[in-house]
Every structure is written in structure tokens, then in C-alpha cells.
């Protein structure tokens, strides 16, 4: 058998490919390549053997078929430790391929363009590339396969020092190649599933989801847990767009709290600020200016905000920054920070300052929850909160200001862990009861936290009142209006009590459980 060493290079991402080819040629490899990759290498003055010279068959069908040939796949898949397979290679004059460097047509980038047609998307589905990757990964006991240009250097180092790519590296490269093709196919499957006329729907019998690692985290919720941050493949929005401007490395808990804050602040068109502790909002405010919104959020619960995460939906200016540096905050996130604000906040080097792109309204997003042995998946509840679409069930209707406060309270309720009760005025939360095992417990926490601020406030609930006791407690604290989904067998009792005590109550028919 020929002692010639062959490497096949055919890449969409051409970072470092010329340098890799130069190193391989210097080591003694013959380079086989195709199309654009061959052109780039030739322009660099390197000697390249076209795939069609190996196969004896030209590219056909506009490039759809160029490497799908026994002279390529036999050279990759052959086991040289089996005499019968070696004899077959000799019989057909096939020279083994030792190294396969392939990454795939940019299907993900193609479909990300709004104007892309189905025809263009289909033409960017790579067929030969995945076939070569899978063949090389399958035969990793002999063949090294590279999908990521970041590995070029270590492979060259191994070849120079050992004369070959070691078995451990080949195994790791093969695992990465299989993950690469699996993710590639998952993106294609998702695209086809969402095409008009597709009958599979958003919940197929077998669901494939892909995520790209953004960073390894120091640890998980606790130091004894490992953790990493992944972003949905093909979807760069929300926290996946984070640009950290200063501060310590982000932790698992920082990101979890930030997600809660960013989702809630995204509910508002007005200038808004949200403070979060342990994945629950502790203070929310909205106002004509960002400075006022932050002050309202801070003053809603000046104790709990300490050490919290704050998200704002407007660029942070100097006035807001001066207020923020008065207390200890873990994270501040906003679409942008002015230069003066950065200078002020820079006085506290440990504060993590994050710029995040405004959330999109992509309806295809899933809400995922891991459970033992599986996954719960549901659509994102992205419909805007509008309590004015509800039904006034009491004799007294809410005033204009109460309607605004009720709508605000329900926006916050939507993002509070159940059981959830929120007391609010028009622009500020004054009491939040979160994550309680019974609703009256949540109400008592919110009312206690509000204190005198409960007088004239409104109350929002994420689910119906099983008993009228919440109405009684709220009225005693001075609450003037209530919004809840309704639907309890004892709704009439709550309504009658509201009428007797002079409260307005609105039923929305929309529940906001959050677990």
C-alpha cells in the first residue's frame, strides 16, 4: 500500500485553513480539497489535489455531488488493521485519508436572514460534509477529524511531536464531530418543522434542541455544583447578547436572577426598573424618566435590593448611576450605559455592568424546565398583560388610576413565583408575597411589607381566591381594588365581600402561575 499521507480539507469557515495546510504540507501530507477551499489554498500558492482528481468523476448537479464517492469514503472508512479491507483499497487504487478537516455550509446563518427563501435555505443544507464527518468520526481509531479551527494548533503540535494524532485526541475530536452534525441536523429539523404547511408542529415525537456554550461558570447554585451558560443555537437575543463592561465573572445565580429581571423589565414600554433577589422581583418601578423609575424600584424595598440584580430598559445615565453607587448591587443590566455613567459606576469595580440587547418577540421560543429523567416544555407566555380586557364583577368600577395600577400589578405578578400576591400603586410595587404554599400567606407577606403604603394601593393575584379571606385582609389594610383570574367555587363570596367593603374587583380569566 502507498505510504502517501493524505488530508482532506473542505471548510465553510476558512479561519486558519491556509496556515493549517502549510503545516500539513511541511510535515509531508498531500492536501485534497474542493471548491472554495481549494481556491483559497491555491491563491496562497499551495499545491492542492482536487477531489475530482481522486474520484475520477467531476462535480455534478451544481456542486450537490462532489465527495460522495467510494474513492473518498473508502479512503476515510477503511480499517487498515483488517487485511481484506487493505486488499480492497489496493484493488481499487484507493489511498487512505488520515485527516479530515470539514465544517459545514452556514445553514444557521442563512435562515437567520429575514428575506431568505426556502429554496436558498435548502441549497445550504450540506450533504457531503456531514457524510465525511460521520465517516471520519466513526473510524476515529485511525482518522482524525476536525470541525473547529481552534483545534488546528494542537493537532499540528501532536503530529510534529508524535508523528500522528494520539488516540485520546482522536476520540475527543470524533465526539465533537458527532455533536457538530447532530446540532446541524437539529437546526435543519427545527426549520422544516416551522415551515408553513408542516404537520409536525412545535411538539414532535422526538425533540432535538441545540445550544452553544457561552462560558463555563465558576460553579452552580452552590460551590459543590459545576455549571455553564449555553445559548440557544441560532437565537442571539436576551441574555445571549450580554456584553460585560466591568466587574467580576458572572455566576449561575447572577444569570438566573438576571433572567427574571430582564423578562419582567421587558414587559414595559415606559421607562422601568426591576430589582430581583433570588429570582423574585423585590422592587419594580416605572416612570417618565429612568432616574425616577429606578428610585421607585429602590424605594419599593430598600432592604431587599441590597446585593440584588437590577435591570433597566433604557440606557443608564449619570443621575441614575449616582443613585446606584449609594448601595451594593451585584449586577446592573441595561441596553446601554453613557460614558459618564460608566465613569461613576467604575468607582465600584466589582459591580457587574452588562449591556443586553432588547428582547425580541420571537414566538418560537420555548420555556424549558428540567425534571428527573426528562424535560417539560411549553410555549412562552408572551401576550401583553391587559386587565382592561377583563370583567368588573363588583358594584364599584376601578378609577382611572386604579386601572393603571391594576395593570401594573399584574405585569409584576406574571413574573413572581407562585403563590404570588403583589400590592402596587400606579408606578411602584409596595408589597410582594412570593412562593408561598398558600395564597393567604402570600397576601399577608405583601400586606405586611407594604405597611401604611397599602392604603389606596391595589392588589394583584396570579390565581383565583379559594376563600374570601384575602379580600378581608386587603380591605383592612386599605387596599382599594383587586385583580385576579376568577374561577373559584367561592367567587361569589369574595365579590359580595368586596361590595360590602367598597372594593372594586376585576376578573381577567387569565392565570399567571410561575413555578
C-alpha positions in Angstrom: 0.0 0.0 0.0 1.1 3.5 -0.7 2.9 5.4 2.1 1.5 8.7 1.0 -0.3 10.7 3.7 -3.4 12.4 2.8 -5.6 15.1 4.5 -8.9 16.2 3.1 -9.7 19.9 3.7 -13.2 21.3 2.8 -14.4 24.1 5.0 -17.0 26.8 5.1 -15.2 28.6 8.0 -11.8 29.3 6.4 -10.2 30.8 9.5 -6.6 29.4 9.7 -7.1 26.9 6.9 -4.1 28.3 4.8 -1.8 28.1 7.9 -3.0 24.5 8.6 -2.4 23.4 5.1 1.1 24.9 5.1 1.9 23.0 8.3 0.5 19.7 6.9 2.4 20.0 3.6 5.6 20.7 5.6 5.0 17.5 7.6 4.5 15.6 4.4 0.8 15.5 3.7 -0.9 15.7 0.4 -3.9 18.0 0.5 -7.2 17.0 -1.1 -9.7 19.8 -1.3 -12.9 21.0 -3.0 -14.4 24.2 -4.5 -13.9 27.3 -2.5 -11.4 25.8 -0.1 -9.2 24.6 -2.9 -9.3 28.1 -4.5 -8.2 29.7 -1.2 -5.3 27.3 -0.9 -4.2 27.8 -4.5 -4.3 31.5 -4.1 -1.9 31.1 -1.2 0.5 29.3 -3.5 -0.2 25.8 -2.1 -0.4 22.6 -4.1 -3.8 21.0 -3.9 -5.3 17.9 -5.3 -9.0 18.4 -6.3 -11.5 15.8 -5.1 -12.5 15.0 -8.7 -8.9 14.1 -9.4 -9.2 11.5 -6.7 -12.6 10.2 -7.7 -12.1 10.4 -11.4 -15.5 12.0 -11.6 -16.4 15.7 -11.9 -18.6 17.7 -9.5 -22.2 17.5 -10.7 -25.6 19.0 -10.0 -24.2 22.4 -9.3 -21.9 21.1 -6.6 -24.5 19.0 -4.8 -22.4 15.9 -5.5 -18.6 16.1 -5.3 -17.2 13.9 -2.5 -19.9 11.2 -2.3 -17.7 8.6 -3.9 -16.0 5.3 -2.8 -12.6 6.8 -3.5 -13.3 9.4 -0.8 -15.4 7.4 1.7 -13.4 4.2 1.2 -10.3 6.2 2.0 -11.8 7.5 5.2 -13.7 4.4 6.4 -11.1 1.7 5.6 -9.7 -0.2 8.6 -6.0 -0.8 7.9 -5.8 -3.5 10.6 -8.0 -5.8 8.5 -6.3 -7.4 5.6 -9.4 -7.9 3.5 -10.1 -4.1 3.6 -6.5 -3.3 2.8 -6.7 -5.6 -0.2 -9.9 -3.8 -1.4 -8.1 -0.5 -1.2 -5.2 -1.9 -3.2 -7.6 -3.4 -5.8 -9.3 0.0 -6.4 -6.1 2.1 -6.1 -7.6 4.0 -3.0 -5.1 5.8 -0.9 -6.2 6.1 2.8 -7.1 9.6 4.2 -5.6 10.2 7.6 -7.1 13.6 8.5 -10.5 15.1 7.6 -11.0 18.8 8.2 -14.6 19.8 7.4 -17.1 22.3 8.7 -20.5 22.8 7.1 -22.4 25.2 4.9 -23.7 28.0 7.1 -27.3 26.9 7.3 -27.9 28.6 10.6 -26.7 32.0 9.3 -28.6 31.5 6.1 -32.0 31.0 7.7 -31.3 33.9 10.2 -31.8 36.3 7.3 -35.4 37.5 7.2 -35.5 37.6 3.4 -34.2 34.0 2.9 -36.3 31.8 0.7 -37.0 28.1 1.3 -35.1 27.3 -1.9 -32.0 29.2 -0.7 -32.2 27.5 2.7 -32.4 24.1 1.1 -29.4 24.7 -1.1 -27.4 25.5 2.0 -28.1 22.1 3.5 -24.7 20.3 3.4 -24.8 16.6 2.4 -21.3 15.6 1.6 -19.8 17.4 4.6 -21.8 15.6 7.3 -21.2 12.3 5.5 -17.5 12.8 5.6 -17.5 14.0 9.2 -19.6 11.0 10.3 -17.4 8.6 8.4 -14.2 10.1 9.9 -15.6 10.1 13.4 -16.8 6.5 13.0 -13.3 5.5 12.0 -11.6 7.6 14.7 -9.3 4.7 15.7 -7.3 5.7 12.6 -8.7 9.0 11.3 -8.5 12.4 13.0 -11.5 14.7 12.2 -11.5 18.4 12.9 -14.7 20.6 12.8 -13.4 23.5 14.9 -10.5 25.7 13.7 -9.5 26.3 17.3 -8.1 22.8 17.3 -5.7 23.2 14.4 -2.8 24.2 16.5 -3.0 21.3 18.9 -3.4 18.8 16.1 -0.3 20.1 14.3 1.6 20.0 17.6 0.6 16.4 18.1 1.6 15.5 14.6 5.0 17.1 14.9 5.8 15.7 18.4 4.3 12.2 17.9 4.2 11.8 14.2 0.5 11.0 14.5 -2.6 12.2 16.3 -3.0 10.3 19.5 -6.0 8.1 20.3 -7.3 10.3 23.1 -7.3 13.4 20.9 -8.9 11.4 18.0 -11.7 10.3 20.4 -12.3 13.8 21.6 -12.3 15.2 18.1 -14.8 12.5 17.0 -17.1 13.3 19.8 -17.1 16.9 18.8 -17.7 16.0 15.1 -20.8 13.9 16.1 -22.1 16.7 18.2 -21.5 19.1 15.3 -23.5 17.1 12.9 -26.2 16.4 15.4 -26.6 20.1 16.1 -26.6 20.8 12.4 -29.4 18.4 11.8 -31.3 19.6 14.7 -31.3 23.2 13.3 -32.5 21.9 10.0 -35.2 19.8 11.6 -36.4 22.8 13.6 -36.5 24.9 10.4 -38.6 22.4 8.5 -40.9 21.8 11.4 -41.8 25.5 11.4 -42.3 25.9 7.7 -45.9 26.8 6.5 -47.8 23.6 5.9 -45.6 21.4 8.1 -47.8 19.0 10.1 -45.3 18.0 12.8 -46.0 21.1 14.9 -43.9 22.5 17.7 -44.0 19.4 19.8 -42.8 16.4 17.7 -42.5 12.9 19.0 -38.7 13.3 19.2 -37.4 16.8 20.0 -33.9 17.9 19.1 -32.7 21.2 20.6 -29.2 22.6 20.3 -27.3 25.1 22.4 -23.9 26.7 22.1 -21.7 27.2 25.1 -21.1 30.8 26.0 -19.0 30.3 29.1 -18.1 27.9 31.9 -19.3 29.3 35.2 -17.3 29.2 38.5 -19.9 26.9 40.0 -23.7 26.3 40.0 -26.2 27.4 42.6 -23.7 26.2 45.2 -19.9 25.7 45.2 -20.2 21.9 45.1 -22.0 22.1 41.7 -20.5 22.6 38.3 -22.2 24.9 35.8 -22.0 26.5 32.3 -24.0 29.0 30.4 -25.4 27.9 27.0 -27.4 30.0 24.4 -30.0 28.5 22.0 -28.3 27.8 18.7 -29.4 30.3 16.0 -31.1 32.6 18.5 -28.9 35.5 19.7 -31.3 37.5 21.9 -31.8 38.3 25.6 -29.1 37.1 27.9 -27.2 35.5 24.9 -26.3 39.1 23.8 -24.6 40.0 27.1 -21.6 42.3 26.8 -19.9 42.6 30.2 -18.3 46.1 30.6 -16.8 45.6 34.1 -17.0 43.6 37.3 -16.4 40.1 38.5 -17.2 37.0 36.5 -20.9 36.2 36.2 -22.2 33.3 38.4 -25.0 30.9 37.9 -27.2 32.7 40.4 -26.4 36.1 38.8 -27.7 34.8 35.5 -30.7 33.2 36.9 -31.7 36.4 38.8 -30.9 38.5 35.8 -33.1 36.4 33.6 -36.0 37.0 35.9 -35.3 40.8 36.0 -34.8 41.1 32.2 -38.0 39.2 31.4 -40.0 41.5 33.7 -38.5 44.8 32.6 -39.3 43.7 29.0 -43.0 43.9 29.8 -42.8 47.7 29.9 -42.9 50.3 27.1 -42.3 53.1 29.7 -39.0 53.6 31.5 -38.9 50.8 34.0 -36.5 49.4 36.6 -36.7 45.9 38.2 -34.7 44.8 41.2 -34.5 41.0 41.8 -33.4 38.8 44.7 -33.4 35.0 44.5 -35.3 35.0 41.2 -38.2 37.1 42.5 -38.7 40.8 42.0 -38.3 42.8 45.2 -39.0 46.2 43.8 -40.4 47.4 40.5 -41.0 50.9 39.3 -41.9 52.7 36.1 -42.0 56.5 35.4 -41.4 59.1 32.7 -37.7 59.0 33.3 -35.2 56.3 34.1 -34.0 58.0 37.2 -37.5 58.1 38.6 -38.1 54.5 37.7 -35.0 53.3 39.5 -35.8 55.4 42.6 -39.3 53.9 42.7 -37.8 50.3 42.4 -35.3 51.0 45.1 -37.7 52.6 47.5 -40.2 49.8 47.0 -38.0 47.6 49.2 -34.7 49.4 50.1 -33.7 46.4 52.3 -34.1 43.5 49.8 -32.5 45.4 46.9 -29.1 45.3 48.7 -26.9 42.8 46.9 -29.5 42.4 44.2 -29.7 42.4 40.4 -31.2 45.5 38.7 -32.4 45.6 35.1 -33.4 48.7 33.2 -35.0 49.1 29.8 -33.4 52.4 29.0 -29.7 53.5 28.7 -28.2 54.3 32.2 -27.4 57.9 32.6 -25.2 59.8 35.1 -28.1 60.7 37.5 -29.2 57.1 37.8 -25.6 55.9 38.2 -25.1 58.3 41.1 -28.1 56.8 42.9 -26.9 53.2 42.2 -23.4 53.6 43.7 -25.0 54.5 47.0 -25.8 50.8 47.7 -24.2 47.5 47.0 -25.5 45.8 43.8 -24.3 42.6 42.3 -25.4 43.3 38.7 -26.7 46.2 36.7 -28.1 45.4 33.2 -29.4 47.8 30.6 -29.4 48.3 26.8 -26.5 50.8 27.2 -24.5 53.0 29.6 -23.4 56.5 28.9 -19.7 57.3 29.2 -20.4 59.4 32.4 -22.4 56.6 33.9 -19.6 54.2 33.3 -17.1 56.5 35.0 -19.4 56.8 38.0 -20.1 53.1 38.3 -16.5 52.3 37.7 -15.7 53.6 41.2 -17.1 50.2 42.3 -15.0 47.8 40.3 -16.9 44.6 41.5 -20.3 45.7 40.2 -21.0 43.7 37.0 -22.2 46.1 34.3 -23.9 44.4 31.4 -25.2 45.7 28.1 -28.0 43.5 26.7 -30.0 43.8 23.5 -33.7 44.4 24.0 -35.7 41.1 23.9 -37.4 40.1 20.7 -40.9 38.9 20.3 -40.0 35.6 18.7 -42.9 33.4 19.3 -40.9 30.2 18.5 -39.1 30.3 21.8 -39.7 27.5 24.3 -39.8 27.7 28.1 -37.9 24.6 29.3 -37.8 23.0 32.7 -35.6 20.1 33.5 -37.1 17.3 35.6 -35.6 13.9 36.6 -35.4 11.8 33.6 -36.8 14.3 31.1 -37.9 17.8 30.2 -41.0 19.9 30.5 -41.6 22.2 27.5 -44.2 24.9 26.9 -44.7 28.0 24.8 -43.6 31.3 26.2 -46.5 33.4 27.6 -45.7 36.5 25.5 -49.1 38.0 25.3 -49.1 41.5 26.8 -50.9 42.0 30.1 -54.1 44.0 29.7 -56.5 43.8 32.6 -58.9 46.3 30.9 -60.0 43.3 28.8 -61.2 41.7 32.0 -64.7 41.9 33.6 -65.6 44.2 36.5 -67.5 41.9 38.9 -68.3 44.3 41.7 -70.7 47.2 42.0 -67.8 49.7 42.1 -65.6 50.0 39.0 -61.9 50.9 39.4 -61.0 54.5 38.9 -58.7 55.6 36.1 -55.6 55.5 38.4 -56.7 52.1 39.8 -56.9 50.6 36.3 -53.4 51.7 35.6 -52.2 50.3 39.0 -54.0 47.0 38.5 -52.4 46.5 35.1 -49.0 47.3 36.5 -49.6 44.9 39.4 -50.5 42.0 37.1 -47.4 42.7 34.9 -45.3 42.1 38.0 -47.5 39.1 39.3 -46.8 37.4 36.0 -43.1 37.2 37.0 -43.4 36.3 40.7 -43.1 32.8 41.9 -46.5 31.2 42.9 -48.4 31.7 45.1 -48.0 35.3 44.2 -49.6 38.5 45.6 -48.5 42.0 44.6 -49.6 45.3 46.1 -48.9 48.3 43.9 -49.6 51.9 43.2 -49.6 53.4 39.7 -45.8 53.1 39.1 -44.4 51.3 42.2 -44.7 47.9 43.9 -45.2 48.4 47.6 -45.5 44.8 48.7 -44.7 41.4 47.1 -45.6 38.0 48.6 -43.8 35.2 46.6 -43.5 31.5 46.5 -45.8 30.7 49.4 -47.6 27.4 49.9 -51.0 29.1 50.4 -52.4 32.3 49.0 -53.4 34.0 52.2 -49.8 33.6 53.4 -48.5 35.4 50.3 -51.1 38.1 50.8 -50.1 38.6 54.4 -46.4 39.0 53.5 -47.2 41.5 50.8 -49.6 43.5 53.1 -47.1 43.4 55.9 -44.3 44.6 53.7 -46.5 47.5 52.3 -47.5 48.7 55.8 -49.1 52.2 55.5 -48.4 52.2 51.8 -51.2 49.6 51.3 -53.7 52.4 51.8 -55.1 53.3 48.4 -53.0 50.6 46.7 -54.3 47.8 44.5 -53.7 44.0 44.8 -52.9 41.6 42.0 -53.1 37.8 42.3 -51.7 35.1 40.0 -54.7 32.8 40.6 -58.2 32.8 42.0 -59.1 33.3 45.7 -60.2 29.9 47.2 -61.7 31.9 50.1 -62.7 35.5 50.7 -60.1 35.9 53.5 -57.7 37.7 51.1 -60.4 40.4 50.4 -60.9 40.8 54.2 -57.2 41.2 54.9 -56.7 43.6 51.9 -59.6 45.8 52.8 -58.4 46.0 56.4 -55.0 47.3 55.1 -56.6 49.9 52.9 -56.4 48.3 49.5 -59.0 49.8 47.1 -59.1 47.4 44.1 -58.2 43.8 43.3 -57.5 42.0 40.1 -57.5 38.2 39.9 -58.3 35.5 37.3 -61.5 34.3 39.0 -62.9 30.8 38.7 -63.2 29.7 42.3 -66.3 28.0 43.6 -66.4 30.7 46.2 -66.0 33.7 43.8 -69.5 35.0 44.9 -68.4 35.2 48.5 -65.3 37.3 47.5 -67.5 39.6 45.3 -70.1 40.1 48.0 -67.4 41.0 50.5 -65.8 43.5 48.1 -69.2 45.1 47.5 -69.8 45.3 51.3 -66.4 46.9 51.9 -66.4 49.2 48.9 -63.6 47.5 46.9 -63.5 47.2 43.1 -62.6 43.8 41.7 -61.7 42.7 38.2 -61.7 39.1 36.8 -59.3 38.6 33.9 -59.8 34.8 33.3 -56.0 34.6 32.8 -53.9 32.8 35.4 -50.1 33.5 35.9 -48.7 30.5 37.8 -44.9 30.5 37.8 -43.1 27.6 39.3 
